Structure formats: structure tokens, C-alpha cells
Amino acid sequence: MPVSEGINLALMLAESGIIDNAVHEVMARPQLLMAAEASPGIKTAMKNQVMKWRGQVKNKISNVSIEEQFSQELELYQTVSNWSQEEFMDNIDTVIRKLEGQSAFYFKAKRLNAREHEKHNLMFQSYFCNTWYEYLSHALKEAQANDLEQHKDKLVADLYQRIETMKQMEEVTEAGDPKKAGRLWDMAKAKLTRTDIDSMKSIASFLKKNHGLKEIAEKLGRMANEIDDPNKERVKSEDLRMVEEKSDSVTDDIVGIHESDDLSKLLPSEAMFLAYPELEVVFYKHLVDKRLMNYRVQGSQRKLRKVKAFKRQTKQVDQDKGPFIVCIDASGSMSGFPEQCAKALAYGLMQIALAEDRDCYVIMFSTQQITYELTKQDGLTEVLNFLSYSFHGGTDLGPVLDQSIDLMTSDKYKNADLVVLSDFIAPSQPAEMLARISKLKEQKNRFHAINLSRYGNPELMTMFDHCWSYHPSKLSRLLKWR
């Protein structure tokens, strides 16, 4: 058998249906069926994970089994099957010794070799090799089945863990939302403790009570679609507008006298003809001839009319939303209420990112920078690490802006929303930094500032596209605190 035939043997076994049977067995488990039926988003995410596992495990059981367990025996088999009859008879004892302790075919080969009256048959070598091939196929299939069972057990354990985590997440987020469920499922590999859930519930509750923070997060989520692209050409368009037009049928003002047959605008002197029977005929003749003296009136009335105008095309239709890059001032001056606000707002932006299929990165900065990817695989671990971080140190805005600007120049962070949460008690940035930010704005990146102090440097915040201030009174803080 040529080398490729050995590989084909493993692939044939991998495609024999045992993997598909394993997939059906996994998806038919009652707990998984119940979770899938409870949420369309979870059902799709679960199916995607199982099909991805199917492809991965197919490669593993077709390659690893050959390379690690059967490569030497396959090589020996291929050599022996190509020998002449004379070579086979001279070396068969050596071949059987090599199989000892390495192959399930060893004992069968030993019994076949012991049949002296059959060994000299011209078909003996062919029969020996065919029997060996059957043993190889069976051993390989058994090894693959064992590998598959181990992989399947790991998959089922992972699925059950994710279902449990999704149930726990229902307490702190809209885990049933189809838009969020898929990405939450990808993040749900982490095992959550009661302390973890309590920590996220506390932040979610804080965000819910502080409506101003929630509104800021929602506005940030919408802004990617609400800006005009200065590079778009102006095009002619038709809009319906209310316009005023002069009309003789509107009785706003009397502007003169004219001949007509409108009895509602008749001059009093014309009605005098009706007072005398001999003149009544004259009145009716003037009426038929439209020669009665009438007041001429004129006024303005409003009408909807199509008006052509040139306007710039907006990006609202085809705007791709990039990631959120949330830079949080983790200095000591931010501890307490500002720290809670910063964490809650970042958590709110993560929720929006999940629903809109965007990424959300958090960079904590003081005297150093620590980065968390809240929406990546295993992102819940990153979320918990972020929420447990304690603020301390001093404010150093320059390095984190440098890091963020470097990120935003790459394709991965194209059209990003950079959000800086700080008390902005820091010096203004140099002209070189302002120039780099201005260049990125031209490339459709957006810069936002959220000031959590009354004492922020106003000049520092002028470099941002949008600035919000959130620093409720002490009484409001007491009412909203946890």
C-alpha cells in the first residue's frame, strides 16, 4: 500500500459517519435541547460551536492517530506488502518480532506463521498482508473512536458550562436578547462564582439608577451613524416643504373692487337693485354676465410643495461601526463615585457592543496602562478582572492617547469611537498630539470625553468631538449609590 493509502485509510474512517453520529448524540441531549429552544440566539451559537468542533475533531482524529500511534506500523506494512515472495519468506520472522507489543496483529501473525504447510503457498503473502490491513483498520477505528469520545466529553462539558453561565448572566444582562446571546455564548466559557455575579449585578444596578450615564452610553452607540462624511459629494434631492403662496380665495385683506358673480363678496350698493322690482332684472343680468361689483380680496395659504435642493450624502446607510476604545483614568482622584461611574459606563458600552457586533476594549491608565478586551472569547474573565481593579496612582493622559492613536491607525480599529473617562485634572496636550488627533478625525474616527469632575481642565477637553459632564450633587449620589 502506498503512503497516501495509509492516510486515506484514516480519512475514510474519519468520514465513516462516527463524527456525525457524535454530533447528533450531543445535540439530542435534553438539557441542550431545552437551552436551544429557550433562545434563538443561543440555538444558533450552540449550533455554530458544535459544527466548528466537528471540523476540528475530524482533522484531529484523522491526523493525530496516524502520526502518533500507527506511523511505524503503517510504514512497516507498506514495506512488507511491496516485498517479493522470497524477501517476505526470508524476513517474516523479523517482521513478527517488530510487531510484538506494538500491534494487535502480533498474535494472529504468529499463528499464521506457525502453519508450515500454508507458508509456501503463493497466496500466503497476500493473505497475510490483507489480514494485517484488516487489523490495522480495526485498531485505527478503535483509536479514533476513543479519541472522539474524549473530545465529545470535553465538548459536552463546555456546552453545559456555557448554559450555566448564560443562566447566571440573565440576572445582570439581557442574555435572552438574540442580538446579544450569540456573542455572550462565545464569552460564556468562564465559570462564574456567586461573588462574580454579585459584582456584575452591582454595576448593572448602578448603571440603571444613574440614567444620565445610560443616556450617554446610548448616544455614543448611535453616533457612528449620525455624522456626515465631508468627503461625500453633494447631490440634488427633492424634499416636501411647507411654502406660502398668494391666493385670491383667502379672505385675509381687501385689496380693491372688480366685476364678478361672487355673491359672498357683493358690494352693498349692488344689492340695492333687488329693492326695486323694475331694477331686479338688471341685477340678474349683471349676475349672468359676471358684472356685479365685488370686493377683491387676497391672502396667503400654505401648501406642501416639492423643493429641489443640494445636500451632502450622509453615512447613515453604509456606515460601518468600529470598536469602542474606552480609556479610563484609574488615578487615585477617581476613586469612589467616579470609579463606579467609569466602570458602569464601560459595562454599558460593552452591552451596546454585544448588540451591534462591535468590539469593546478598555484601557486603564494612571502611571501605566492595562488593557482588557471585554467582548473577546473568554471576555467575561476580562470583565471580572476589570471590575475588580482598584484605582490608584496619578493621571498621565499622554501615553494612553499615544497608545490609542497607534491602535486607530490600523485596519482593525478603523472608524473607532475613542471614549476617555476622567476627571481631566491634567495639563493640556502638546500641539503634536492635537495634530495626530485631527488627522484621525479626518479618517472618520471619533473622540469623546466624559468628565466626571467639576474641576477638569476645559482647554484639555477642546480636542474631543463631543464632551459630556457627569458629576451629580452629593445628595443625588447618596440616592443613587448602590
C-alpha positions in Angstrom: 0.0 0.0 0.0 1.5 3.4 -0.9 2.0 6.1 1.7 -1.1 8.0 0.6 -3.2 4.9 1.0 -2.4 4.9 4.7 -3.5 8.5 5.0 -6.7 7.7 3.0 -7.4 4.9 5.4 -7.6 7.3 8.3 -9.6 9.8 6.4 -12.0 7.1 5.3 -12.6 6.1 8.9 -13.0 9.8 9.9 -15.6 10.2 7.3 -17.4 7.0 8.0 -20.2 8.7 10.0 -18.9 8.3 13.5 -18.4 12.1 13.9 -21.9 12.9 12.6 -23.3 10.3 15.0 -21.5 12.0 17.8 -22.9 15.4 16.7 -26.4 14.1 16.7 -25.9 12.5 20.1 -24.7 15.7 21.6 -27.5 17.9 20.2 -30.1 15.4 21.3 -29.3 15.8 25.0 -32.4 17.1 26.8 -30.6 19.9 28.6 -29.1 21.2 25.4 -32.4 21.0 23.6 -34.1 23.0 26.3 -31.4 25.7 26.2 -31.6 25.9 22.4 -35.4 26.2 22.4 -35.3 28.9 25.1 -33.4 31.4 22.9 -32.9 31.6 19.1 -29.6 33.3 19.7 -28.3 30.6 21.9 -29.6 27.9 19.5 -27.6 29.5 16.6 -24.5 30.0 18.7 -24.6 26.4 20.0 -25.1 25.0 16.5 -22.1 27.1 15.2 -19.9 25.9 18.1 -20.8 22.2 17.5 -20.2 22.4 13.7 -16.9 24.1 14.3 -16.0 21.3 16.8 -17.0 18.8 14.1 -14.4 20.2 11.6 -11.7 20.4 14.2 -12.2 16.9 15.6 -12.3 15.4 12.1 -8.8 16.8 11.5 -7.5 15.6 14.9 -8.7 12.0 14.7 -7.5 11.6 11.1 -4.1 13.0 11.6 -3.1 12.6 15.2 -3.9 8.9 15.3 -1.7 8.1 12.3 1.2 10.3 13.2 1.5 9.4 16.8 0.2 5.8 17.1 0.3 4.0 13.8 3.0 5.6 11.7 5.7 3.0 12.4 3.3 0.0 11.8 1.9 1.6 8.6 5.4 2.2 7.3 6.4 -1.5 8.1 3.2 -2.7 6.5 3.8 -0.7 3.3 7.3 -2.1 3.1 6.3 -5.7 3.6 3.4 -5.5 1.1 5.9 -4.5 -1.6 8.4 -7.3 -1.0 8.9 -10.2 -3.4 7.8 -13.6 -2.1 11.5 -14.5 -1.5 12.1 -11.4 0.6 8.9 -12.0 2.5 9.8 -15.6 3.4 13.3 -14.6 4.5 12.2 -11.7 6.8 8.8 -12.7 8.1 10.2 -13.8 11.5 11.9 -10.4 11.9 8.6 -8.6 10.9 6.6 -10.5 13.6 9.2 -9.7 16.3 8.8 -6.0 15.4 5.1 -6.3 15.9 5.4 -7.7 19.4 4.0 -5.3 21.9 3.2 -2.7 19.1 0.4 -4.2 17.1 -2.9 -6.1 17.7 -2.0 -8.2 14.7 1.0 -9.7 16.5 -0.7 -12.9 17.9 -2.6 -13.5 14.6 0.6 -13.1 12.6 2.4 -15.5 14.9 -0.3 -18.2 14.4 -0.3 -17.7 10.6 3.5 -18.1 10.5 3.3 -21.3 12.5 1.3 -23.0 9.7 4.2 -24.5 7.8 2.1 -26.3 5.2 0.5 -22.9 4.2 3.6 -20.7 4.2 4.8 -22.0 0.9 1.5 -21.2 -0.9 1.9 -18.5 -3.5 -1.1 -16.6 -2.0 0.2 -16.7 1.6 1.9 -13.3 1.4 -1.2 -11.7 0.0 -3.4 -13.3 2.7 -1.0 -12.3 5.4 -1.0 -8.6 4.3 -4.8 -8.4 3.8 -5.3 -9.8 7.3 -2.8 -7.3 8.7 -4.7 -4.5 6.9 -8.0 -5.5 8.5 -6.3 -5.5 11.9 -4.8 -2.0 11.2 -8.2 -0.7 10.1 -9.9 -2.0 13.2 -7.2 -0.7 15.5 -7.2 2.7 13.8 -11.0 2.9 14.0 -11.0 1.9 17.7 -8.3 4.6 18.4 -10.3 7.2 16.6 -13.5 6.3 18.4 -11.6 6.6 21.8 -10.2 10.0 20.7 -13.7 11.1 19.5 -15.3 10.1 22.9 -12.7 12.2 24.8 -13.3 15.2 22.5 -17.1 14.7 22.8 -16.9 14.6 26.6 -14.9 17.9 26.6 -17.5 19.5 24.2 -20.5 18.4 26.3 -18.8 19.7 29.5 -18.1 23.0 27.8 -21.7 23.3 26.5 -23.1 22.6 29.9 -20.7 25.2 31.4 -21.8 27.8 28.9 -25.5 27.1 29.6 -25.0 27.5 33.3 -23.1 30.8 32.8 -25.8 32.1 30.5 -28.4 31.4 33.1 -26.4 33.3 35.6 -25.9 36.2 33.2 -29.7 36.6 32.9 -29.5 38.3 36.3 -27.2 41.1 35.1 -27.9 41.5 31.3 -30.4 40.8 28.6 -29.0 37.4 27.9 -32.1 36.4 26.1 -31.7 39.2 23.5 -31.0 37.4 20.2 -28.6 40.2 19.2 -26.5 39.7 22.4 -27.0 36.0 23.0 -24.6 34.8 20.3 -21.6 36.8 21.5 -22.4 36.2 25.1 -22.3 32.5 24.4 -18.8 32.9 22.9 -17.8 34.7 26.1 -19.6 32.3 28.5 -16.7 29.7 28.8 -15.7 31.3 32.0 -17.1 29.7 35.2 -18.8 32.4 37.4 -18.9 32.4 41.1 -21.6 34.0 43.2 -19.2 36.8 44.0 -18.7 37.4 40.3 -22.4 37.6 39.7 -22.9 39.9 42.7 -20.1 42.2 41.3 -21.8 42.5 37.9 -25.2 42.9 39.4 -23.9 45.8 41.5 -22.5 47.6 38.4 -25.7 46.9 36.4 -27.8 48.2 39.2 -25.6 51.3 39.5 -25.9 52.0 35.7 -29.7 51.5 35.9 -30.1 54.1 38.7 -27.8 56.6 37.0 -30.0 57.4 34.0 -27.6 60.1 32.8 -24.8 57.5 32.4 -27.1 55.2 30.5 -28.2 58.0 28.1 -24.5 58.9 27.4 -23.8 55.3 26.6 -26.8 55.1 24.2 -25.8 58.3 22.5 -22.3 57.0 22.0 -23.8 53.9 20.4 -25.8 55.9 17.9 -23.2 58.4 16.9 -21.4 56.2 14.4 -24.5 56.5 12.1 -25.3 60.2 12.8 -22.3 62.0 11.3 -21.9 63.4 7.8 -19.0 62.4 5.7 -17.2 65.5 4.5 -15.8 63.5 1.5 -19.3 62.7 0.2 -20.4 64.8 -2.8 -23.5 66.9 -2.7 -26.4 65.5 -4.6 -29.7 67.1 -5.8 -32.7 65.8 -3.9 -36.4 66.6 -3.6 -38.0 67.4 -0.3 -41.6 68.2 0.6 -41.7 71.6 2.3 -44.5 73.9 3.5 -44.5 77.1 1.5 -46.7 80.2 1.4 -48.5 81.2 -1.8 -50.7 84.2 -2.7 -54.3 83.2 -3.3 -57.5 85.2 -4.2 -59.6 82.6 -2.4 -58.2 83.5 1.0 -60.0 86.5 2.6 -57.1 87.9 4.6 -57.2 91.5 3.1 -59.5 93.6 0.8 -57.3 95.0 -2.0 -59.8 96.5 -4.4 -63.1 96.1 -6.4 -63.7 94.1 -9.5 -66.6 92.7 -11.6 -67.6 89.1 -10.8 -70.6 86.9 -9.9 -69.5 86.0 -6.3 -72.5 86.8 -4.1 -70.4 86.4 -0.9 -68.2 89.3 -1.8 -71.0 91.5 -3.2 -70.8 95.3 -2.6 -73.9 96.6 -0.6 -74.7 99.1 -3.4 -75.3 96.2 -5.8 -77.9 94.7 -3.6 -80.0 97.9 -3.9 -81.2 96.7 -7.4 -83.2 94.0 -5.6 -85.1 96.6 -3.6 -87.0 97.8 -6.7 -89.0 95.4 -8.9 -88.2 97.3 -12.1 -84.4 97.1 -11.4 -84.4 93.4 -10.3 -84.0 92.3 -13.9 -80.9 94.4 -14.2 -79.4 92.7 -11.1 -79.9 89.2 -12.6 -78.5 90.3 -16.0 -75.3 91.6 -14.3 -75.1 88.3 -12.3 -75.3 86.2 -15.5 -72.8 88.5 -17.2 -70.5 88.3 -14.1 -70.6 92.1 -13.9 -71.6 92.5 -10.3 -69.3 94.7 -8.3 -67.3 92.5 -5.9 -64.7 93.2 -3.3 -61.2 91.9 -4.5 -59.6 90.0 -1.6 -56.2 88.4 -1.4 -54.2 86.4 1.2 -51.6 83.7 1.8 -52.2 80.0 2.1 -49.7 77.2 3.0 -49.1 74.3 0.7 -46.8 71.2 0.6 -44.6 71.5 -2.4 -41.6 69.5 -3.6 -38.5 71.7 -3.4 -35.2 70.7 -5.1 -32.0 71.4 -3.2 -28.5 70.2 -3.0 -27.3 68.4 0.2 -24.4 66.2 1.3 -25.0 62.5 1.4 -24.8 61.1 4.9 -23.1 57.9 6.1 -26.2 56.7 7.9 -26.9 54.0 5.3 -23.5 52.4 4.8 -21.5 53.5 7.9 -19.6 50.6 9.4 -19.4 50.8 13.2 -15.9 50.3 14.5 -14.9 49.2 18.0 -15.2 51.2 21.3 -11.8 52.1 22.8 -12.6 53.1 26.3 -9.7 54.9 28.2 -10.4 55.1 31.9 -8.5 57.3 34.3 -7.5 54.9 37.1 -5.8 57.5 39.2 -6.4 57.9 42.9 -8.5 61.1 42.4 -11.1 58.9 40.5 -11.7 56.5 43.4 -15.2 56.4 44.9 -18.2 57.6 42.9 -16.2 58.5 39.7 -14.8 55.0 39.7 -18.2 53.4 39.9 -19.4 55.7 37.1 -16.4 54.8 34.9 -16.9 51.0 35.4 -20.7 51.3 34.9 -20.4 53.3 31.7 -17.8 50.8 30.3 -20.1 48.0 31.2 -23.0 49.8 29.4 -20.8 50.3 26.3 -20.0 46.5 26.4 -23.7 45.8 26.2 -24.1 48.0 23.2 -21.1 46.4 21.5 -22.6 43.0 22.0 -25.9 44.0 20.4 -24.2 45.8 17.5 -21.4 43.2 16.9 -18.7 45.6 17.8 -15.6 45.1 19.9 -15.0 46.9 23.2 -11.6 47.5 24.6 -10.8 49.1 27.9 -7.5 50.7 28.7 -7.0 51.6 32.3 -4.4 54.3 32.7 -2.6 56.0 35.6 1.2 55.6 35.7 0.9 52.5 33.4 -1.7 51.1 31.0 -3.7 47.8 31.5 -5.8 46.6 28.6 -9.0 44.5 28.8 -10.9 43.1 25.8 -14.4 42.8 27.1 -16.0 41.3 24.0 -13.4 38.7 23.0 -13.6 34.9 23.6 -13.4 34.3 27.4 -14.3 38.0 27.7 -16.2 37.5 30.9 -12.9 36.8 32.6 -11.7 40.2 31.3 -14.9 41.9 32.5 -14.4 40.5 36.0 -10.7 41.5 36.1 -11.7 45.0 35.0 -14.4 45.3 37.6 -12.1 44.2 40.4 -9.4 46.7 39.6 -8.8 49.3 42.2 -8.0 52.9 41.2 -4.7 54.4 42.4 -1.7 56.4 41.2 -1.6 59.6 39.2 -3.1 60.8 35.9 -0.9 60.6 32.8 -3.1 61.1 29.8 -0.4 61.4 27.2 0.8 57.8 27.0 -2.7 56.3 26.8 -3.6 58.7 23.9 -0.4 57.7 22.1 -1.4 54.0 22.5 -4.9 54.7 21.4 -3.8 56.7 18.3 -1.4 53.9 17.3 -4.3 51.4 17.5 -6.6 53.6 15.5 -4.2 53.8 12.6 -4.6 50.1 12.0 -7.4 48.5 9.9 -8.7 46.6 12.9 -9.5 49.8 14.7 -10.8 51.7 11.7 -13.7 54.0 12.4 -13.4 53.5 16.1 -15.0 55.5 18.9 -12.4 56.6 21.5 -14.0 57.4 24.8 -12.0 58.9 27.6 -13.5 58.8 31.1 -11.5 61.0 33.5 -11.7 63.9 35.9 -9.4 65.7 33.4 -7.3 67.2 36.2 -4.3 67.2 34.0 -2.3 69.6 31.8 -3.2 70.3 28.1 -1.7 68.1 25.4 1.1 69.4 23.1 0.4 70.6 19.5 1.9 67.4 18.1 -0.7 65.3 19.9 -3.5 67.6 18.7 -2.3 67.3 15.1 -2.4 63.5 15.3 -5.9 63.5 16.7 -7.1 66.0 14.0 -5.7 63.7 11.3 -7.6 60.7 12.7 -10.8 62.7 12.8 -10.5 63.2 9.0 -10.3 59.4 8.7 -13.7 59.1 10.4 -12.6 58.2 13.9 -14.4 59.9 16.7 -13.1 61.2 20.0 -15.4 61.6 23.0 -14.7 62.9 26.6 -16.8 62.2 29.7 -15.8 64.5 32.5 -16.5 63.1 36.0 -15.4 66.1 37.9 -16.2 69.8 38.3 -12.6 70.8 38.2 -11.5 69.3 34.8 -9.2 71.4 32.5 -11.5 73.0 29.9 -8.7 73.5 27.4 -7.8 69.8 27.6 -11.3 68.8 26.5 -11.4 71.0 23.4 -9.6 68.3 21.4 -12.7 66.0 21.6 -15.6 65.9 19.2 -18.2 65.6 22.0 -17.9 66.2 25.7 -20.3 65.2 28.5 -20.1 66.1 32.1 -21.5 63.9 34.8 -21.0 64.9 38.4 -24.3 64.8 40.3 -24.6 66.6 43.7 -23.8 64.7 46.9 -27.5 64.3 47.6 -28.1 62.7 44.3 -25.1 60.4 44.8 -26.5 59.2 48.1 -29.8 58.4 46.5 -28.1 56.6 43.6 -25.3 54.9 45.5 -25.7 51.1 45.1 
